Amino acid sequence: MVKKKKCFECKKEFEVKPTARYVRKYCDTCGKKRKKMWDNQWKLKFEDFDDDDE
């Protein structure tokens, strides 16, 4: 049995196994994009951010 859910990011429907250990929130494409961003977050430096107060 397969359930259909909507992706939180792109609002596209995707299929989910109801017996999965963790409930998915994102489709495959958005999930891969978010994982890549998460893996590369250590590369950011303090100097990369803009300071709007000046």
Protein Blocks (a to p, Z undefined) as FASTA:
>chain_A
ZZddddfklopacdddfkbfbdcfbdfklmmmmmmmmmmmmmpcfklpccfkZZ
